[in-house]
């Protein structure tokens, strides 16, 4: 790796951003006079006025990002993601700490950022280019590429206040992507675009990072796109960095780890969003799931999960089956497992043991929604009960004689099918 490839593009040290909670001031002359009268009556000193509780949206963050890195920033609402990007984009100033950035920065923090509604799409391209310090000739050289990528050629000379949110996203991304910049900062903007354009954008960002050494910072609640784009991921929680490293591990930290994977789950109202619909059936209800044979739901893909479900049935069911719908840690649905046989249950309380094969799953955290149904010989099942989620578990990375390649879920997917057979003819 050359010195240029290892160049630091963003250096954040001891970054803090403080706000104050509660009412800061009366907001009017009449309110000020009223506040002063109340303070005199209560004996509160004037110097105590406005002393509200401080709140740190960012609380001592240190981050180093190098040239060509594609870094995801994830965290729950209120973690400090947008505040961090606003400081990096120089929209707001930090309370403490310093931020050093090297090169031109293009930011797209929300739909239509930096656009003027009364100006046409073409005029807004010139405006954004000028803000970046580009000359008119430099912008002209990229104009056709911007319009073509945005897929809004016939509307480019229309005032953008008439654009739909999807058109805003397409033009905004195209402008941010094509104008000369060393760092691209994006916050949830692709969430509005259609799937085809979203994939087009992600591929473009990955290609330019690899080929041109452009640095990308990407914030999203869509773990699938984060996983697809980012080589590295930073997890924020309450204004602090709690993880910085591998994207799949970061997603696992964000979605919760061991404490969210109990070995026994009692199915209450939170697990049964369809309960009102199912209540009219009044025939079958799943009560509890218990993991058998181990303490923690952490497996290798050479294992099988042995589960026991307790239930109550209001009638005899001749052919009861179960369906497990599997979701990966990034929120994408990946597979469905059906029971290979049916059982007959009598009215009353009971338990059923279920063996779930895990051989096709690669390393990561998974969620299984469980549906109980009655099969009556037709292609359609009769849904009896459902729990969301019914089972949460983790697959550990393991290398055996079958896994001779280092499996990369980001590129290969989270499910590995049976090996194909080759024959030379």
Secondary structure, 3 states (H helix, E strand, C coil): CCCCCCCEEEEEEEEEEEEECCCCCCCCHHHHHHHHHHHHHHCCCHHHCCCCCEEEEEEEEEEEEECCCEEEEECCCCCCHHHHHHHHCCCCCCCEEEEEECCCEEEECCCCCCCCCCCEHHHHHHHHHHHCCCCHHHHHHHHHHHHHHHCCHHHCCCEHHHCCHHHHHHHHHHHHHHCCCCEEEEECHHHCCCHHHHHHHHHHHHHHHHHHCCEEEEECCCHHHHHHHCCEEEEEECCEEEEEEEHHHHHHHHHCCHHHCCCEEECCHHHCCCHHHHHCCCCEEEEEEEECCCCCCEECCCCEEEEEEEEEECCCEEEEEEEEEEEECCCCEEEEEECCCCEEECCEEEEEEEEEECCCECCEEEEEEEEEEECCCCCCCEEEEEEEEEEEEEECCCCCCCCCCCCCHHHHCCECCCCCCCCCC
